[in-house]
Amino acid sequence: MPLLSPAAVQEKLKELPGWSLAGKEIVREFSFADFVGALRFVNAVGERAEAAGHHPDIDIRYNKVKLALTSHDSGGLTERDFHLAKVVDAISTKN
């Protein structure tokens, strides 16, 4: 999958409140009421990511979850990363 240009990345980030650019990744931190809520979210993200064949870096700390998305096989950000970010955002509103 082709890499997005820096300008395209910035445009796509405008559609994803809470996400930011960190090097060749887009990142976001999510907060939940407790560890169980955070774990439920991580499991839901994991299922969708596995189904898509696209796996985020996940850091869970009690009730906070930080996700980082990049297309490792492409060497940076692609459409696939932004699609998964939208899926993740939809999951976060359900947890």
GIZIUR-V74193 format. One record per residue. N is the residue number from 1. SS is DSSP state (H for helix, E for strand, L for the rest). PHI is phi as a letter, one per 20 degrees, with the letter a starting at -180 (none if undefined). PSI is psi in degrees with one decimal (999 if undefined). Layout:
BEGIN
N,SS,PHI,PSI / N,SS,PHI,PSI
END
This chain:
BEGIN
1,L,none,135.7 / 2,L,f,146.7 / 3,L,f,146.9 / 4,L,e,147.5 / 5,L,f,158.9 / 6,H,g,-38.2 / 7,H,f,-40.9 / 8,H,f,-38.6 / 9,H,f,-47.1 / 10,H,f,-39.8 / 11,H,f,-44.6 / 12,H,f,-33.4 / 13,H,f,-28.3 / 14,L,f,-25.2 / 15,L,e,-2.6 / 16,L,c,77.2 / 17,L,g,137.9 / 18,L,n,-21.2 / 19,L,e,146.4 / 20,E,c,162.1 / 21,E,e,131.8 / 22,E,c,94.0 / 23,L,m,-119.7 / 24,L,d,22.6 / 25,E,c,157.8 / 26,E,d,138.9 / 27,E,c,152.7 / 28,E,b,144.9 / 29,E,d,136.2 / 30,E,d,143.6 / 31,E,d,144.1 / 32,L,c,170.4 / 33,L,f,-33.1 / 34,L,a,-177.2 / 35,H,f,-38.7 / 36,H,f,-42.7 / 37,H,f,-41.0 / 38,H,f,-42.9 / 39,H,f,-39.0 / 40,H,g,-43.9 / 41,H,f,-47.3 / 42,H,g,-43.3 / 43,H,f,-41.4 / 44,H,f,-42.2 / 45,H,f,-43.6 / 46,H,g,-41.5 / 47,H,f,-45.8 / 48,H,f,-38.8 / 49,H,f,-43.2 / 50,H,f,-42.4 / 51,H,f,-33.4 / 52,H,e,-10.2 / 53,L,m,30.0 / 54,L,c,117.8 / 55,L,d,117.7 / 56,L,f,160.2 / 57,E,e,130.4 / 58,E,c,129.6 / 59,E,c,118.1 / 60,E,d,129.2 / 61,E,c,99.7 / 62,L,l,-98.7 / 63,L,d,11.6 / 64,E,d,139.3 / 65,E,c,125.6 / 66,E,d,128.5 / 67,E,d,142.3 / 68,E,c,127.8 / 69,E,d,133.7 / 70,L,a,155.8 / 71,E,e,91.9 / 72,L,g,-39.8 / 73,L,f,-21.0 / 74,L,d,-14.0 / 75,L,n,23.7 / 76,E,r,-152.9 / 77,L,e,134.4 / 78,L,c,176.6 / 79,H,g,-35.3 / 80,H,g,-37.7 / 81,H,f,-42.1 / 82,H,f,-32.8 / 83,H,f,-47.1 / 84,H,f,-35.8 / 85,H,f,-40.9 / 86,H,f,-39.7 / 87,H,f,-44.6 / 88,H,f,-43.4 / 89,H,f,-41.0 / 90,H,f,-39.5 / 91,H,f,-40.1 / 92,H,f,-28.3 / 93,H,f,-15.0 / 94,H,e,-13.2 / 95,L,d,999
END
